[in-house]
Amino acid sequence: MMLLPHLSRRQVLASAASLVAAPAMAGLFGSAAQGAGMPLGPSMPTHYRFKLGRFEVTNILDAGPVLDGPWPIVGQDRPQTEVEELMRQSLLPERKFRPGFTPTIVNTGKELVLFDTGNGENGFVPRPNGGWLANLLGPAGFAPEQIDVVVLTHAHADHIGGLIEGGRPLFPNARYAIGDVEFNFWSSEDRLAAPPSDNEYVSAKLFGRNVVPLAERTSFIKPGGDVVPGIRAVEAYGHTPGHLAFHIESEGKQLLVWGDCAHHEVASLAYPEWHAFFDMDKAKGAETRQHIYDMVATDRLPVAGYHTSFPSLGFVERKDRGYRWLPISYQFSL
């Protein structure tokens, strides 16, 4: 026998009133299946993680601006129409592009190693359009205090800007690594002779504030040297005098973190000579890119490209007199 609760006359009347009102309320608001929600605006992922042997690799988006270009940022010595035609053939906007700004974290199982620190407070892409790394570490599963090693591919402002936050090191427990050639170049007072609007001057000033104070906790590495077991420095001079890439390997699985060996996956790779705008040593930069592109294409080596479209992962293959970037799918795992 079902036991019914004792209801007062007031409760019964209130219940009846709610039943009468229910259809009217449903008509006012609509059902979940019928009603349209408010537009939420564009959305994009801000971190991407995958396995590399025993290692785990996480790419984090530090900036997402849409810029005018890629010409003349890429291909300044070529007719604008030539660069725009290449973009059109690649089904991309002809006069707009969104370069990635993508620090990489490698969890070796023993240490957390961060490659480059993004724009930070005073980098190439100012806040709110850049400098996201500090706030996006948490959603990606990390705290700044957990980072054991910070590796700098080179010392441009969009790579060293995130070292200091609010006047203090963002990664208080980390040790640091940078190429010895790179550190010596940016430590020279000669860098401040450049015009204040020049990228060299801007990076040199930021270097003095963000990198020099950390020198006692910094290792100065050479090509071929190991940062930690499984992570080796690779010469990539030219973009800056001491620019380094890094070869990562675990259980036979490999990845190249190549820093700024390309600034756009279509225009930079299709014709490597178009990339010279950003190179401090243009002849050396062209030689380096040719070597790096040949290496990754021949070895089918996956690449984490700092300035390629997020999640900034891809392969390179030869095409015509240049190369083609093949982005890695979001379900990819090495």
Secondary structure, 3 states (H helix, E strand, C coil): CCCCCCCCHHHHHHHHHHHHHHHHHHHHHCCCCCCCCCCCCCCCCCEEEEEECCEEEEEECCECCCEECCCCCCCCCCCHHHHHHHHHHCCCCCCEECCCECCEEEECCCCEEEECCCCCCCCCCCCCCCCCHHHHCCCCCCCHHHCCEEEECCCCHHHHHHHEECCEECCCCCEEEEEHHHHHHHHCHHHHHCCCCCHHHHHHHHHHHHCHHHHHHEEEECCCCEEECCEEEEECCCCCCCCEEEEEEECCEEEEECCCCCCCCCHHHHCHHHHHHHCCCHHHHHHHHHHHHHHHHHHCCCEECCCCCCCCEEEEEEECCEEEEEECCCCCCC
